[in-house]
Every structure is written in structure tokens, then in C-alpha cells.
Amino acid sequence: MTTACVVPALAQSEPLKGAAAFGDWHADRPGVSRLIRPEDLPKPGATPSSAKFPQIVRRPLSLFPQVPAGFTIELFADGLSGPRQMRVAPNGDIFISETGPGRIRVLRAADGSSKPSSNEIYANGLHQPFGMAFFPSGNNPQWVYVAETDRVVRFAYNSGDLTASQKPETVVAQLAHGFGHSTRDIAFTAGDNRMLVSVGSESNAAEGMREPPGGLPSWIDKHRLGASWGSETDRADVLAFDPDGKNPGVFATGIRNCVGLAVHPKTGDAYCSTNERDGLGDNLVPDYVTRVREGAFYGWPWYYIGGNEDPHHSGQRPDLKEKVTIPDVLLQPHSASLGLTFYAGNAFPAEYSGDGFAAEHGSWNRSKRTGYKVIRIRIKDGVPTGEYEDFVTGFMVSDSEVWGRPVGVAVAHDGALLISEDGNGTIWRVTH
């Protein structure tokens, strides 16, 4: 078994706040918590916009991810091709999207096992698959839904299937796609009544979006609050459908890139793990994890984190300034928050029950790197507190070199936390 060095959590009576909360990877370690508030944000351009793409290197054998005291982390699987999102079937099989090769892989491992016993290709020939969901909920799903970049399909499923028994059935024939953000995630609301699909924006901040067809007053009258148009139509949105793909609509708007879409198992709230815009400086704009309310508008592209106006769109939509929903949990800007899950297992201490875990893929638009870790989202009485805590760190080698870029997080059948990273093509398993 390959285990990491376990780093004790810091004795931190209060979360880092203000300028200290923004920080960079040098300050990251399990147990460090942060609280970033809207009033802490700097002005646009307070620092220059940087472009520092990481150099991906092989993991040095002396380096392991680091976890809080009492937890252990081990290498669960390697040799994968850019593993991205993960979902765990009711029987414990682990479904993984390998977006680049266009396939879904299944790993099988007995409860408590540190290595998979089976490694199979479930489906091939897909177009940039990312999100997956089992339907209906419960112990006997009949379908595996897959969100490709341009459509949603589903495969007939019997518990224990390691390969698809039939060709996929098209559920949503067309999603907005092409340039820009390509990941699409998928989740079903509590009760399985509706299917939610997240679609990221085509651009950074709708720089090329002109006047809407028919003029702005007409557009406002006929569309959801904050809906964008042109090449951004039905993008930067969470869309809603019946489970069979009928009755399409817009659930929420102004969410630049909701990469991780999840429904809380206790409250039934839909959540987004969101990448916000680049180009406004090191500490703008915070990425975020938030509950997503139907009909709500989260700001993109005209505003961010409430009524803060994007300078690219100065004076364009004063009607929206007081109508922006502020996200629940603000993260270090440019963290690139991706996969999201909620802890519903029973293998971690009781205080983790219902909390969220989000994978931070890591920054490029920042002079000092941030991200490259897995964070814990604190939830109390069903509501995020606004604080988040470093849970797994240690994916950085130096200011320029990175070996791990976390993407997916999932709770295994035995209660372990699984983490995929696409830098070295590995999956890690955290136990307590």
C-alpha cells in the first residue's frame, strides 16, 4: 500500500480573512480554513493580469498528497488517460469519464480494497464526455446518463454492468457548444423529477456580445432574468429538462462555468462548483461553490459577486445590479473549482456528514499559484457557512511545476473519498 505522509491539521481558531485569505499555494496545508467575503474584494486591475501556465511533471516518488491528522491517502489507480468526473454506482462500481479519448471507464473494488480488481471500458466513441448520473435514484438504476459536450445520452443499465449492453439513446439532441468551455455536468433533482445540465460560457466575459435581437427591452420581456444571447444563448446557465429530455428550460443564469453540478443528499439543494472570469487581476474574480436557486441570476457577464460591475460592461445593464444572487462560498480566485460531491458515507468522523468536497484544478491567471488541492465546504444546518478548509494538498512541486491537477471527487461505497487528477492520470483514495 502506498500511503502519504500525514500532516497534522493546524490549530486554527479562526479562518483566514481579508488579504490573508487570498494567499497562494505556499500557505496551503490540511486544516487551513478561509472565509472570503464580498467586502474583501479588491478593485478590478488592482494587480496586473498574469498568464503563468503550469508545467506538468511526473510525480516525484518522494511527494505524496497530504491529508489531515487521522486520515490516510493512497494511490488507488494509475495509468488512466486524463480521468475527469467520477460517479459511484449503487453497487460500488466507479464510473470515470476520460474526456479526451471520448470514453467512460469502470473500476470495481471490494469495500476496503486499496486497488481495483476490474478495469473496463464501459463505452467508447463519445464526444468529450464529462458528467454522468444514474437514474432513477436508489439501489436499482435503469440508466446511466452521460453529458457529452454537445448532447446528453443514456445507456440502458443493469447493476454490475462493466460494459454497455446497448448503443446510447439520445436524450437531449443539442446543447450549445463549439468554442469556450466544453464540460457539461448532469444531476437529477430530489425525487428524480427534473434533469439539470450545466453549460459553461463560450467566452471569458462575453466580450463580443452586442445588442440582443429585437433590442434589449424585448429580450428582457421574453427571457429569464440575466439571460445572455447570440453565441452565448443557453450558455453560462444551468438548464432543466424532464428526465426524458422533454420540456427544456433555463433553471438559473449568469453562472460562467458550472463545472461541478451536484444535489445535496439531505437538503435536495442543487449546487454548482464554478469557474469565474479571468483578466481582472490576481484576486478577482473569486471562484465559488453555491446553492443554485431556480430563476436566480448570478451575475455573469455584467456583474460578479453581487452588484460589482465588470468593467468590460460598464453601464450596460443597470437593471440587473440589485438582482444578482451572491454565491454561498467564495474561493481563492483562479482556483478552477471543478468536481463537487457531498459526504454521505459513514467512514469519516460525524462532523463531516453532509459537508462538501470540491476539486481545485489550479490557476494559470495568477502571479502566485493557487488551487491544486481538494477543499472541504463547511455546511451547518443544511446551509453553507461561507468557510472552506484545505483537505488534500501537496500536488505542487515548485512555483512552476505541478504533478497533480484534481478534477473529480466521489464517495466510494465503503465511505472513502476518491479523487481523480488529470496531470498524471491517477486516482487517490482517502480513508479514516
The 8 nearest C-alpha neighbors of each residue, nearest first, counted from 0:
[[1, 2, 73, 113, 74, 114, 75, 72],
 [2, 0, 73, 74, 3, 72, 75, 113],
 [3, 1, 73, 72, 0, 71, 4, 74],
 [4, 2, 63, 72, 5, 64, 65, 73],
 [3, 5, 65, 6, 2, 63, 64, 66],
 [6, 4, 66, 65, 3, 68, 67, 7],
 [5, 7, 67, 68, 66, 65, 4, 8],
 [8, 6, 68, 67, 9, 5, 29, 30],
 [9, 7, 30, 67, 29, 68, 6, 10],
 [8, 10, 30, 11, 7, 31, 29, 28],
 [9, 11, 12, 8, 30, 31, 7, 13],
 [12, 10, 13, 9, 14, 31, 30, 32],
 [11, 13, 10, 14, 9, 32, 15, 31],
 [12, 14, 11, 15, 32, 33, 16, 10],
 [15, 13, 33, 32, 34, 16, 11, 12],
 [14, 16, 33, 20, 19, 34, 32, 13],
 [15, 17, 20, 34, 19, 35, 14, 33],
 [16, 18, 39, 19, 20, 35, 15, 21],
 [17, 19, 20, 21, 16, 22, 39, 15],
 [20, 18, 17, 21, 22, 16, 15, 33],
 [19, 21, 16, 15, 33, 18, 17, 22],
 [22, 20, 331, 19, 18, 23, 282, 17],
 [21, 23, 20, 19, 26, 24, 18, 369],
 [24, 22, 369, 368, 25, 367, 26, 21],
 [23, 25, 369, 27, 26, 368, 370, 22],
 [26, 24, 23, 27, 22, 28, 369, 368],
 [27, 25, 24, 23, 28, 22, 31, 369],
 [28, 26, 24, 25, 31, 392, 389, 29],
 [27, 29, 392, 31, 389, 30, 26, 65],
 [30, 28, 390, 389, 67, 8, 66, 31],
 [29, 31, 8, 9, 389, 388, 32, 28],
 [32, 30, 389, 388, 29, 28, 9, 27],
 [33, 31, 388, 14, 387, 30, 15, 389],
 [34, 32, 15, 14, 20, 387, 386, 16],
 [33, 35, 386, 16, 14, 15, 385, 36],
 [36, 34, 329, 16, 20, 33, 39, 17],
 [35, 37, 39, 38, 34, 329, 40, 17],
 [38, 36, 39, 40, 304, 35, 305, 329],
 [37, 39, 36, 40, 35, 41, 17, 304],
 [40, 38, 36, 37, 17, 41, 35, 18],
 [39, 41, 38, 37, 42, 283, 282, 36],
 [42, 40, 45, 43, 39, 282, 283, 44],
 [41, 43, 45, 44, 40, 283, 279, 280],
 [44, 42, 279, 45, 41, 280, 283, 310],
 [43, 45, 46, 280, 279, 47, 42, 48],
 [44, 46, 42, 43, 41, 280, 47, 279],
 [45, 47, 280, 44, 281, 48, 279, 282],
 [48, 46, 280, 44, 49, 45, 281, 279],
 [47, 49, 280, 278, 279, 281, 46, 364],
 [50, 48, 364, 365, 366, 47, 51, 280],
 [49, 51, 364, 363, 52, 365, 48, 366],
 [52, 50, 363, 364, 49, 53, 365, 366],
 [51, 53, 363, 50, 54, 362, 364, 399],
 [54, 52, 399, 400, 55, 401, 51, 363],
 [53, 55, 400, 399, 401, 56, 52, 402],
 [54, 56, 401, 402, 400, 53, 422, 57],
 [57, 55, 402, 401, 58, 54, 400, 422],
 [58, 56, 402, 59, 423, 55, 422, 401],
 [57, 59, 402, 60, 56, 62, 423, 403],
 [60, 58, 61, 62, 57, 402, 396, 56],
 [61, 59, 62, 58, 63, 57, 1, 3],
 [60, 62, 59, 63, 58, 3, 4, 64],
 [63, 61, 59, 60, 58, 64, 393, 3],
 [64, 62, 3, 65, 393, 61, 4, 394],
 [63, 65, 393, 392, 3, 394, 391, 66],
 [64, 66, 392, 391, 393, 5, 6, 63],
 [65, 67, 391, 29, 5, 390, 6, 70],
 [68, 66, 29, 8, 7, 70, 6, 69],
 [69, 67, 7, 70, 8, 6, 5, 66],
 [68, 70, 431, 67, 71, 5, 7, 66],
 [71, 69, 431, 68, 430, 67, 66, 429],
 [70, 72, 430, 429, 431, 2, 5, 66],
 [73, 71, 429, 2, 428, 3, 430, 427],
 [74, 72, 2, 1, 428, 427, 75, 3],
 [73, 75, 427, 76, 1, 428, 426, 72],
 [74, 76, 427, 114, 426, 113, 428, 73],
 [77, 75, 426, 425, 74, 114, 427, 78],
 [76, 78, 425, 79, 424, 426, 75, 74],
 [77, 79, 424, 425, 80, 76, 423, 81],
 [80, 78, 424, 77, 81, 82, 425, 76],
 [81, 79, 424, 82, 97, 78, 100, 421],
 [80, 82, 421, 424, 97, 79, 83, 99],
 [83, 81, 97, 421, 80, 424, 96, 419],
 [82, 84, 406, 96, 407, 97, 81, 419],
 [83, 85, 407, 96, 95, 129, 130, 406],
 [86, 84, 95, 94, 407, 409, 96, 408],
 [85, 87, 94, 93, 409, 88, 131, 95],
 [88, 86, 93, 92, 91, 94, 411, 89],
 [87, 89, 92, 91, 90, 93, 86, 133],
 [88, 90, 138, 91, 87, 137, 139, 92],
 [89, 91, 88, 92, 158, 159, 412, 138],
 [92, 90, 412, 88, 89, 87, 93, 411],
 [93, 91, 107, 88, 87, 90, 106, 94],
 [92, 94, 87, 106, 105, 86, 107, 91],
 [93, 95, 105, 86, 85, 104, 87, 92],
 [96, 94, 85, 104, 103, 84, 105, 82],
 [95, 97, 103, 83, 84, 129, 98, 82],
 [98, 96, 82, 102, 81, 99, 83, 100],
 [97, 99, 127, 101, 128, 96, 100, 129],
 [98, 100, 101, 97, 127, 81, 80, 102],
 [101, 99, 98, 102, 97, 80, 127, 124],
 [102, 100, 125, 98, 127, 99, 126, 124],
 [101, 103, 123, 97, 122, 100, 125, 96],
 [102, 104, 96, 122, 121, 95, 97, 120],
 [103, 105, 120, 95, 121, 94, 119, 96],
 [106, 104, 94, 119, 93, 118, 121, 120],
 [107, 105, 118, 93, 117, 92, 115, 119],
 [106, 108, 92, 117, 115, 116, 93, 105],
 [109, 107, 115, 116, 112, 110, 114, 106],
 [108, 110, 112, 111, 107, 115, 116, 91],
 [109, 111, 413, 112, 108, 412, 91, 411],
 [112, 110, 109, 413, 113, 108, 415, 414],
 [111, 113, 109, 110, 114, 108, 115, 116],
 [112, 114, 75, 111, 115, 0, 73, 428],
 [115, 113, 75, 112, 108, 116, 76, 74],
 [116, 114, 108, 107, 117, 106, 118, 113],
 [115, 117, 108, 107, 114, 118, 106, 109],
 [118, 116, 107, 106, 115, 119, 108, 105],
 [117, 119, 106, 105, 107, 115, 116, 120],
 [120, 118, 105, 104, 121, 161, 117, 106],
 [119, 121, 104, 122, 103, 105, 162, 118],
 [120, 122, 162, 104, 103, 163, 161, 105],
 [123, 121, 103, 102, 120, 163, 162, 124],
 [122, 124, 102, 125, 101, 103, 121, 120],
 [123, 125, 101, 102, 126, 122, 100, 127],
 [124, 126, 101, 123, 102, 128, 127, 147],
 [127, 125, 101, 147, 128, 148, 124, 149],
 [126, 128, 98, 101, 147, 148, 99, 125],
 [129, 127, 147, 98, 126, 146, 101, 125],
 [128, 130, 96, 84, 182, 146, 98, 183],
 [131, 129, 184, 146, 185, 145, 183, 84],
 [132, 130, 145, 144, 185, 146, 86, 129],
 [133, 131, 144, 143, 186, 185, 134, 145],
 [132, 134, 143, 142, 140, 144, 135, 136],
 [135, 133, 140, 142, 136, 141, 143, 132],
 [134, 136, 140, 133, 191, 137, 141, 142],
 [137, 135, 134, 140, 133, 138, 191, 139],
 [138, 136, 139, 135, 140, 89, 134, 133],
 [137, 139, 89, 140, 136, 90, 158, 88],
 [138, 140, 137, 141, 158, 89, 136, 135],
 [141, 139, 134, 135, 142, 133, 136, 138],
 [140, 142, 156, 134, 155, 157, 139, 135],
 [143, 141, 155, 156, 134, 154, 140, 133],
 [142, 144, 133, 154, 153, 132, 156, 134],
 [143, 145, 153, 132, 131, 152, 142, 133],
 [146, 144, 131, 152, 151, 130, 153, 147],
 [147, 145, 151, 130, 183, 128, 129, 184],
 [148, 146, 128, 150, 127, 149, 126, 151],
 [147, 149, 181, 127, 183, 182, 150, 128],
 [150, 148, 174, 147, 176, 173, 175, 151],
 [151, 149, 173, 174, 172, 147, 171, 148],
 [150, 152, 146, 171, 170, 147, 145, 169],
 [153, 151, 169, 170, 145, 168, 144, 167],
 [152, 154, 144, 168, 167, 143, 145, 142],
 [153, 155, 167, 143, 142, 156, 168, 144],
 [156, 154, 142, 141, 143, 165, 153, 164],
 [157, 155, 142, 141, 154, 143, 158, 160],
 [156, 158, 160, 159, 141, 155, 140, 139],
 [159, 157, 160, 156, 139, 90, 140, 89],
 [158, 160, 157, 161, 90, 92, 156, 88],
 [159, 161, 162, 158, 157, 156, 163, 164],
 [162, 160, 121, 159, 119, 105, 163, 120],
 [163, 161, 121, 160, 164, 120, 122, 119],
 [164, 162, 121, 165, 122, 154, 160, 161],
 [163, 165, 162, 155, 166, 156, 160, 154],
 [166, 164, 163, 167, 155, 154, 168, 156],
 [165, 167, 168, 154, 164, 163, 155, 153],
 [168, 166, 154, 153, 152, 165, 169, 155],
 [167, 169, 153, 152, 170, 154, 166, 155],
 [168, 170, 152, 171, 172, 151, 167, 153],
 [169, 171, 244, 152, 151, 243, 172, 168],
 [172, 170, 151, 244, 150, 173, 169, 152],
 [173, 171, 150, 169, 170, 151, 174, 149],
 [174, 172, 150, 149, 171, 175, 151, 176],
 [173, 175, 149, 150, 176, 172, 148, 171],
 [176, 174, 149, 173, 233, 234, 177, 198],
 [177, 175, 149, 174, 148, 178, 181, 201],
 [178, 176, 179, 175, 201, 181, 149, 180],
 [179, 177, 201, 176, 180, 202, 181, 200],
 [178, 180, 201, 202, 181, 200, 177, 199],
 [181, 179, 199, 201, 200, 182, 178, 256],
 [180, 182, 148, 179, 183, 176, 199, 177],
 [183, 181, 129, 148, 180, 258, 184, 198],
 [184, 182, 197, 198, 146, 148, 130, 129],
 [185, 183, 130, 197, 196, 260, 146, 259],
 [184, 186, 196, 130, 195, 131, 260, 146],
 [187, 185, 195, 194, 261, 132, 260, 188],
 [188, 186, 194, 191, 193, 195, 189, 185],
 [189, 187, 191, 193, 190, 192, 194, 262],
 [188, 190, 267, 191, 187, 192, 262, 264],
 [189, 191, 192, 188, 136, 187, 193, 135],
 [192, 190, 188, 187, 189, 193, 135, 136],
 [191, 193, 190, 188, 241, 242, 194, 189],
 [194, 192, 241, 188, 242, 240, 191, 187],
 [193, 195, 187, 240, 242, 239, 241, 186],
 [194, 196, 239, 186, 185, 238, 187, 193],
 [195, 197, 185, 238, 237, 184, 239, 198],
 [196, 198, 237, 184, 183, 257, 236, 238],
 [199, 197, 234, 183, 236, 235, 237, 196],
 [200, 198, 256, 235, 180, 234, 255, 257],
 [199, 201, 235, 234, 202, 255, 180, 256],
 [200, 202, 179, 178, 180, 231, 199, 234],
 [203, 201, 205, 200, 179, 204, 206, 178],
 [202, 204, 276, 205, 277, 201, 200, 206],
 [203, 205, 300, 206, 202, 276, 299, 311],
 [206, 204, 208, 202, 207, 203, 300, 231],
 [205, 207, 204, 208, 311, 202, 203, 312],
 [206, 208, 205, 209, 202, 204, 230, 229],
 [207, 209, 205, 206, 229, 210, 228, 230],
 [210, 208, 207, 211, 229, 206, 228, 205],
 [211, 209, 214, 212, 215, 208, 213, 228],
 [210, 212, 214, 215, 228, 213, 209, 218],
 [213, 211, 214, 210, 218, 215, 228, 229],
 [212, 214, 217, 211, 218, 215, 216, 210],
 [215, 213, 211, 212, 217, 216, 210, 218],
 [214, 216, 218, 217, 211, 219, 210, 213],
 [217, 215, 219, 218, 214, 220, 213, 221],
 [218, 216, 220, 215, 219, 214, 213, 221],
 [217, 219, 215, 221, 220, 216, 222, 214],
 [220, 218, 216, 217, 221, 222, 215, 224],
 [219, 221, 217, 218, 222, 216, 223, 215],
 [222, 220, 218, 219, 217, 223, 216, 224],
 [223, 221, 219, 220, 218, 226, 224, 225],
 [222, 224, 226, 225, 294, 221, 249, 219],
 [223, 225, 226, 296, 222, 294, 219, 252],
 [226, 224, 296, 252, 223, 253, 227, 319],
 [227, 225, 223, 224, 252, 222, 228, 253],
 [226, 228, 232, 231, 225, 229, 233, 234],
 [229, 227, 232, 231, 211, 230, 226, 208],
 [228, 230, 231, 232, 208, 211, 227, 209],
 [229, 231, 232, 228, 201, 208, 234, 175],
 [232, 230, 234, 228, 229, 227, 201, 233],
 [233, 231, 228, 234, 229, 227, 230, 226],
 [234, 232, 236, 231, 175, 235, 227, 249],
 [233, 235, 200, 236, 231, 198, 232, 199],
 [236, 234, 200, 255, 199, 254, 253, 198],
 [237, 235, 252, 234, 198, 254, 251, 238],
 [236, 238, 197, 251, 250, 196, 198, 249],
 [237, 239, 249, 250, 196, 195, 248, 236],
 [240, 238, 195, 248, 250, 194, 249, 247],
 [241, 239, 247, 194, 244, 246, 193, 245],
 [240, 242, 193, 244, 245, 243, 194, 246],
 [243, 241, 194, 244, 193, 240, 192, 245],
 [244, 242, 241, 245, 170, 240, 171, 194],
 [245, 243, 170, 241, 171, 240, 242, 246],
 [244, 246, 241, 243, 247, 240, 242, 171],
 [247, 245, 240, 241, 248, 244, 239, 243],
 [248, 246, 240, 245, 239, 244, 249, 241],
 [249, 247, 239, 238, 250, 240, 246, 237],
 [248, 250, 238, 239, 251, 237, 236, 247],
 [249, 251, 293, 238, 237, 239, 294, 248],
 [252, 250, 294, 295, 237, 293, 236, 249],
 [253, 251, 236, 296, 254, 226, 225, 297],
 [252, 254, 299, 297, 298, 296, 235, 255],
 [255, 253, 235, 297, 252, 236, 256, 299],
 [254, 256, 235, 200, 199, 299, 275, 253],
 [257, 255, 199, 274, 273, 258, 254, 235],
 [256, 258, 273, 271, 272, 259, 197, 199],
 [259, 257, 337, 256, 272, 273, 184, 182],
 [258, 260, 338, 272, 339, 337, 271, 257],
 [261, 259, 271, 184, 270, 185, 186, 258],
 [260, 262, 270, 269, 186, 340, 339, 263],
 [263, 261, 269, 268, 267, 270, 264, 188],
 [262, 264, 267, 268, 265, 266, 341, 269],
 [265, 263, 267, 266, 262, 343, 341, 353],
 [266, 264, 263, 267, 353, 381, 268, 343],
 [265, 267, 268, 263, 264, 381, 262, 189],
 [268, 266, 263, 189, 262, 264, 265, 269],
 [267, 269, 263, 266, 262, 290, 270, 291],
 [268, 270, 262, 291, 290, 261, 263, 267],
 [271, 269, 290, 261, 291, 289, 260, 262],
 [270, 272, 260, 257, 289, 288, 259, 273],
 [273, 271, 288, 259, 257, 336, 337, 258],
 [272, 274, 257, 287, 256, 286, 271, 336],
 [275, 273, 286, 256, 335, 336, 255, 257],
 [274, 276, 286, 255, 284, 273, 285, 256],
 [277, 275, 203, 284, 204, 274, 278, 255],
 [276, 278, 279, 364, 203, 275, 284, 333],
 [277, 279, 48, 280, 276, 364, 49, 283],
 [280, 278, 43, 44, 283, 277, 48, 284],
 [281, 279, 48, 46, 47, 44, 283, 282],
 [280, 282, 365, 283, 46, 48, 366, 332],
 [283, 281, 332, 280, 284, 21, 41, 285],
 [284, 282, 280, 285, 332, 279, 281, 43],
 [283, 285, 332, 275, 276, 282, 286, 277],
 [286, 284, 332, 330, 331, 283, 329, 287],
 [285, 287, 275, 330, 274, 332, 273, 329],
 [286, 288, 329, 330, 273, 328, 272, 285],
 [289, 287, 272, 328, 271, 273, 327, 329],
 [290, 288, 327, 326, 270, 271, 328, 291],
 [289, 291, 270, 269, 268, 292, 271, 327],
 [290, 292, 270, 269, 289, 293, 271, 251],
 [293, 291, 295, 294, 290, 251, 269, 250],
 [292, 294, 250, 251, 295, 291, 249, 296],
 [293, 295, 251, 250, 292, 296, 224, 223],
 [294, 296, 251, 292, 293, 324, 252, 297],
 [297, 295, 252, 253, 323, 225, 298, 324],
 [298, 296, 253, 324, 323, 254, 299, 252],
 [299, 297, 302, 253, 303, 323, 296, 301],
 [300, 298, 253, 301, 302, 255, 254, 297],
 [299, 301, 204, 302, 298, 205, 253, 309],
 [300, 302, 299, 309, 312, 308, 298, 316],
 [303, 301, 308, 298, 307, 309, 299, 300],
 [302, 304, 298, 307, 305, 299, 306, 308],
 [305, 303, 325, 307, 37, 306, 326, 298],
 [304, 306, 325, 323, 303, 307, 324, 302],
 [305, 307, 320, 302, 308, 321, 323, 303],
 [308, 306, 302, 303, 305, 304, 309, 320],
 [307, 309, 302, 301, 306, 310, 303, 313],
 [308, 310, 302, 311, 301, 312, 313, 307],
 [311, 309, 313, 312, 308, 43, 301, 314],
 [310, 312, 309, 313, 206, 204, 301, 308],
 [313, 311, 310, 309, 315, 301, 314, 308],
 [312, 314, 310, 315, 311, 309, 308, 301],
 [313, 315, 316, 317, 312, 308, 310, 301],
 [314, 316, 312, 313, 317, 301, 318, 311],
 [317, 315, 318, 319, 314, 301, 320, 312],
 [316, 318, 319, 320, 314, 315, 321, 313],
 [317, 319, 316, 320, 321, 322, 315, 225],
 [320, 318, 322, 317, 321, 316, 323, 225],
 [321, 319, 306, 317, 322, 318, 323, 302],
 [320, 322, 319, 323, 306, 318, 305, 317],
 [323, 321, 319, 320, 324, 296, 318, 306],
 [322, 324, 305, 297, 298, 296, 321, 325],
 [323, 325, 297, 296, 305, 326, 295, 322],
 [324, 326, 305, 304, 323, 327, 297, 303],
 [327, 325, 289, 328, 324, 287, 304, 329],
 [326, 328, 289, 385, 383, 288, 325, 329],
 [329, 327, 385, 288, 287, 326, 289, 330],
 [328, 330, 287, 35, 285, 286, 327, 288],
 [331, 329, 286, 287, 285, 332, 328, 35],
 [330, 332, 21, 285, 334, 286, 333, 329],
 [331, 333, 285, 284, 286, 282, 334, 283],
 [334, 332, 362, 335, 364, 286, 331, 285],
 [333, 335, 370, 361, 362, 332, 369, 359],
 [336, 334, 360, 274, 333, 361, 359, 337],
 [335, 337, 359, 334, 272, 358, 273, 274],
 [338, 336, 258, 259, 358, 406, 272, 359],
 [339, 337, 259, 407, 358, 406, 357, 408],
 [340, 338, 357, 259, 356, 408, 272, 261],
 [339, 341, 356, 355, 409, 408, 261, 357],
 [342, 340, 355, 354, 353, 356, 343, 263],
 [341, 343, 353, 352, 354, 344, 355, 410],
 [344, 342, 352, 353, 341, 345, 264, 410],
 [345, 343, 414, 342, 346, 410, 347, 352],
 [344, 346, 347, 414, 343, 349, 348, 352],
 [345, 347, 414, 344, 431, 348, 415, 413],
 [346, 348, 345, 431, 349, 351, 414, 344],
 [349, 347, 350, 351, 346, 352, 345, 431],
 [348, 350, 351, 352, 347, 345, 346, 353],
 [349, 351, 348, 352, 347, 354, 353, 377],
 [352, 350, 349, 354, 348, 353, 347, 342],
 [351, 353, 342, 350, 349, 354, 343, 344],
 [352, 354, 342, 341, 343, 351, 355, 378],
 [355, 353, 378, 351, 377, 352, 341, 342],
 [356, 354, 341, 376, 375, 340, 342, 353],
 [355, 357, 375, 340, 374, 339, 376, 341],
 [356, 358, 339, 374, 338, 373, 359, 355],
 [359, 357, 373, 405, 338, 337, 406, 336],
 [358, 360, 336, 370, 372, 371, 335, 361],
 [361, 359, 404, 405, 371, 335, 406, 370],
 [362, 360, 370, 371, 334, 335, 359, 369],
 [361, 363, 333, 334, 369, 368, 364, 370],
 [362, 364, 52, 51, 365, 50, 53, 361],
 [365, 363, 50, 49, 362, 51, 333, 277],
 [364, 366, 281, 49, 367, 363, 368, 362],
 [365, 367, 49, 368, 281, 51, 364, 50],
 [368, 366, 365, 23, 369, 398, 24, 281],
 [369, 367, 23, 362, 24, 365, 366, 370],
 [368, 370, 23, 24, 334, 362, 361, 371],
 [369, 371, 361, 334, 359, 372, 360, 362],
 [372, 370, 361, 360, 359, 404, 394, 405],
 [373, 371, 392, 359, 370, 391, 358, 374],
 [374, 372, 358, 391, 390, 357, 359, 389],
 [373, 375, 389, 390, 357, 388, 356, 372],
 [374, 376, 356, 388, 387, 355, 390, 377],
 [377, 375, 355, 387, 354, 356, 378, 374],
 [376, 378, 354, 383, 387, 384, 386, 375],
 [379, 377, 383, 382, 354, 384, 381, 376],
 [378, 380, 381, 382, 383, 384, 377, 354],
 [381, 379, 382, 378, 383, 353, 384, 266],
 [380, 382, 379, 378, 266, 383, 265, 353],
 [381, 383, 378, 379, 380, 384, 377, 327],
 [384, 382, 378, 385, 377, 379, 327, 381],
 [383, 385, 386, 378, 377, 382, 379, 328],
 [386, 384, 328, 383, 327, 34, 387, 329],
 [387, 385, 34, 384, 33, 377, 328, 32],
 [388, 386, 376, 32, 375, 33, 377, 374],
 [387, 389, 32, 375, 374, 31, 30, 390],
 [388, 390, 374, 29, 31, 30, 391, 28],
 [389, 391, 29, 374, 373, 375, 66, 388],
 [392, 390, 373, 66, 65, 372, 29, 389],
 [393, 391, 372, 65, 64, 28, 394, 29],
 [392, 394, 64, 395, 65, 63, 391, 372],
 [393, 395, 403, 402, 371, 392, 64, 401],
 [396, 394, 401, 393, 397, 402, 400, 371],
 [397, 395, 400, 401, 394, 402, 398, 399],
 [398, 396, 400, 399, 395, 401, 25, 24],
 [397, 399, 400, 368, 396, 367, 395, 401],
 [398, 400, 397, 53, 54, 401, 396, 52],
 [401, 399, 54, 397, 396, 53, 55, 398],
 [402, 400, 395, 55, 396, 403, 56, 54],
 [401, 403, 56, 58, 55, 57, 394, 422],
 [404, 402, 394, 422, 420, 401, 405, 423],
 [403, 405, 360, 420, 422, 371, 421, 406],
 [406, 404, 420, 360, 358, 419, 359, 403],
 [407, 405, 420, 358, 83, 338, 419, 337],
 [408, 406, 338, 84, 419, 85, 418, 83],
 [409, 407, 418, 417, 338, 339, 340, 358],
 [408, 410, 417, 416, 340, 85, 86, 411],
 [409, 411, 416, 414, 415, 417, 342, 412],
 [410, 412, 414, 415, 413, 416, 409, 87],
 [411, 413, 91, 414, 110, 410, 87, 90],
 [414, 412, 110, 411, 415, 111, 346, 344],
 [415, 413, 344, 346, 411, 412, 410, 345],
 [416, 414, 430, 411, 429, 413, 410, 428],
 [415, 417, 410, 429, 428, 409, 411, 414],
 [416, 418, 428, 409, 408, 427, 410, 415],
 [419, 417, 408, 427, 426, 407, 428, 420],
 [420, 418, 426, 407, 406, 405, 425, 82],
 [421, 419, 405, 404, 406, 425, 403, 422],
 [420, 422, 81, 424, 82, 423, 404, 83],
 [423, 421, 403, 404, 424, 420, 402, 55],
 [422, 424, 421, 425, 403, 57, 402, 420],
 [425, 423, 79, 421, 81, 80, 422, 78],
 [424, 426, 77, 76, 420, 423, 419, 79],
 [427, 425, 419, 76, 418, 75, 74, 420],
 [428, 426, 74, 75, 418, 417, 73, 419],
 [427, 429, 417, 73, 72, 416, 75, 74],
 [430, 428, 72, 416, 415, 71, 417, 73],
 [431, 429, 415, 71, 70, 72, 428, 416],
 [430, 70, 347, 69, 71, 346, 429, 415]]
